[in-house]
Amino acid sequence: MARTYRSPSREKQAEQTKVQICLAAEPLFSEQGYAATSMRQLATVAGVSMDTIYALGGKADVFLRALEITLSGSMDGTLLYARPELAVPPPGGSLRDALALVAAVLTDANRRSAGMWSAFVEGANTDPVLAAAYRKRIEDMREEGRRLVHRLVEWGLCRLPDDLDCTVDLCWVTAQHSAYTLLVRDCGWTPEEYREMMLDRFLELLDR
């Protein structure tokens, strides 16, 4: 049986190329949308060949990797629940302090990824790969919300809501990209005003 040789340096280079392509792709998807962005455009802006783009699996695969990087603000797609600043009780030790951190992280994520999320919603309407990824992402976000509430309860900052799923969904709707886009881009709110609104809503739902 032939032995498979794996080169760590080659794998590292491949990963760096993938990240390079995804970072170059994000502005295109954000500004043009999913359907209007072509594989050839992706190759051109990333400075790679079409073969390199196709080796990543296709447009949907490039988009989803770019989305993960944009949502998390990191190369490894760190989830909200796993962010270091949200993994320990807040310095102030109050529910407001904890939720202020959550609101700040979410506002920054929405500011960074609102365009990509709009492209995600658009693409999910026609691309089966994105449609499946969209359904999973929505459930993952809701699960992150449930885990964050349980963490706040474990820290003794609030009690467990009588209807956890409903409370999490209401928080999640407030923190969604669509709310950020409507209020900041379309209604002229500042990101700071949006963040304060989110914090007030979180407190209204959890400080009972």
C-alpha positions in Angstrom: 0.0 0.0 0.0 1.4 3.4 -0.9 2.1 5.7 2.0 0.6 9.2 2.0 3.1 11.9 2.6 1.9 15.0 4.4 4.0 18.2 4.3 3.2 20.5 7.2 4.8 23.4 5.3 2.6 22.7 2.3 -0.5 22.4 4.4 0.3 25.7 6.1 0.8 27.4 2.7 -2.5 26.0 1.5 -4.3 27.3 4.5 -2.7 30.7 4.1 -3.8 30.8 0.5 -7.3 29.9 1.5 -7.4 32.7 4.1 -6.0 35.1 1.5 -8.8 34.3 -0.9 -11.5 34.6 1.7 -10.2 37.9 2.9 -10.1 39.2 -0.7 -13.6 37.8 -1.3 -15.4 39.4 1.6 -15.6 43.0 0.1 -16.9 41.6 -3.2 -19.7 39.5 -1.6 -20.5 42.4 0.8 -20.8 45.0 -1.9 -22.2 42.9 -4.9 -24.1 40.2 -3.2 -23.7 36.4 -3.6 -25.2 35.9 -7.1 -23.4 38.8 -8.7 -20.0 37.7 -7.5 -18.3 35.3 -10.0 -15.5 32.8 -9.4 -13.4 34.7 -11.9 -13.8 37.9 -9.9 -12.7 36.0 -6.8 -9.6 34.7 -8.5 -8.7 38.1 -9.8 -9.0 40.0 -6.5 -7.2 37.2 -4.6 -4.4 37.1 -7.2 -4.7 33.3 -7.8 -5.7 31.0 -10.6 -9.1 29.7 -11.3 -7.8 26.2 -10.5 -6.8 27.4 -7.0 -10.3 28.8 -6.5 -12.0 25.6 -7.6 -9.6 23.5 -5.4 -11.3 25.2 -2.4 -14.6 23.6 -3.4 -16.4 26.3 -5.2 -18.0 29.7 -4.6 -20.3 28.5 -1.7 -17.3 27.1 0.1 -15.3 30.3 -0.3 -18.2 32.4 0.8 -18.9 30.3 3.9 -15.3 30.4 5.1 -15.2 34.2 4.5 -18.4 34.5 6.4 -17.0 32.7 9.4 -13.9 34.9 9.5 -16.0 38.0 9.1 -18.5 37.0 11.8 -15.9 36.1 14.4 -13.2 38.7 13.5 -10.6 35.9 13.7 -9.1 33.4 11.3 -10.4 30.4 13.3 -14.1 31.4 13.4 -14.3 31.6 17.2 -17.8 31.4 18.5 -19.4 34.1 20.6 -19.6 31.7 23.6 -15.9 30.9 23.4 -14.6 34.4 23.3 -12.2 35.1 26.2 -13.9 38.2 27.4 -17.2 36.3 27.8 -15.7 33.2 29.4 -15.3 34.7 32.9 -17.5 36.9 35.1 -17.2 40.6 34.2 -14.9 42.8 36.2 -17.8 44.8 37.6 -19.6 41.6 38.7 -23.1 42.7 37.6 -25.6 41.5 35.0 -25.4 44.9 33.3 -21.6 44.6 33.1 -21.8 41.1 31.6 -24.6 42.1 29.1 -22.7 45.3 28.1 -19.8 43.1 27.0 -22.1 40.9 25.0 -23.8 43.9 23.4 -20.4 45.4 22.5 -19.2 42.2 20.9 -22.4 41.7 18.9 -22.5 45.3 17.7 -18.9 45.0 16.5 -19.7 41.7 14.8 -22.8 43.2 13.1 -20.8 46.3 11.9 -18.1 44.0 10.5 -20.4 41.5 8.8 -23.7 43.1 7.9 -22.9 43.1 4.2 -21.8 39.4 4.3 -25.0 38.5 6.2 -27.2 40.2 3.6 -25.4 38.2 0.9 -25.8 35.1 3.0 -29.6 35.6 3.2 -29.7 36.3 -0.6 -27.6 33.3 -1.5 -29.6 30.9 0.8 -32.7 31.6 -1.3 -31.1 30.0 -4.4 -28.1 27.9 -3.4 -28.9 24.6 -1.6 -25.4 24.6 0.1 -26.0 28.1 1.5 -29.6 27.2 2.4 -28.5 24.3 4.6 -25.7 26.4 6.1 -28.1 29.2 6.8 -30.5 26.9 8.7 -27.6 25.5 10.7 -26.2 28.9 11.5 -29.5 30.2 12.8 -29.8 27.2 15.1 -26.2 27.6 16.2 -26.8 31.2 17.1 -29.8 30.4 19.1 -27.9 27.7 20.9 -25.1 30.1 21.7 -27.7 32.4 23.2 -29.0 29.6 25.4 -25.5 28.7 26.6 -24.8 32.4 27.4 -27.9 32.7 29.5 -27.0 29.5 31.4 -23.5 30.9 32.0 -25.1 34.1 33.4 -27.2 31.9 35.7 -24.2 29.9 36.8 -22.4 33.2 37.7 -25.4 34.1 39.9 -26.2 37.2 37.8 -29.8 36.3 36.9 -32.3 33.5 37.2 -33.2 31.1 34.5 -36.1 32.5 32.5 -39.4 30.6 32.7 -39.4 30.3 28.9 -35.8 30.2 28.0 -36.3 29.6 24.3 -38.6 32.6 23.9 -36.3 34.9 25.9 -33.3 33.8 23.8 -35.2 34.3 20.6 -36.2 37.8 21.6 -32.7 38.7 22.5 -31.4 37.1 19.3 -33.9 39.1 17.1 -32.6 42.3 18.7 -29.0 41.4 18.0 -29.6 40.2 14.5 -27.9 41.7 11.5 -31.2 42.7 10.0 -32.0 44.9 13.0 -28.5 46.5 12.9 -28.8 47.2 9.1 -32.3 48.7 9.5 -31.5 50.9 12.4 -27.9 52.0 11.6 -27.8 52.0 7.8 -31.4 52.8 7.0 -32.6 54.9 10.0 -29.3 56.7 10.8 -28.7 55.4 14.3 -25.1 55.3 15.4 -23.6 51.9 16.3 -23.4 53.2 19.9 -27.1 53.9 20.0 -27.8 50.5 18.6 -25.5 48.9 21.3 -27.3 50.8 24.1 -30.7 49.7 22.7 -29.5 46.1 22.6 -28.2 46.3 26.2 -31.5 47.8 27.5 -33.5 45.1 25.7 -31.3 42.3 27.1 -31.7 43.8 30.6 -35.5 44.0 30.2 -35.7 40.4 29.2 -33.2 39.0 31.8 -33.2 41.2 34.8 -36.4 39.9 36.4 
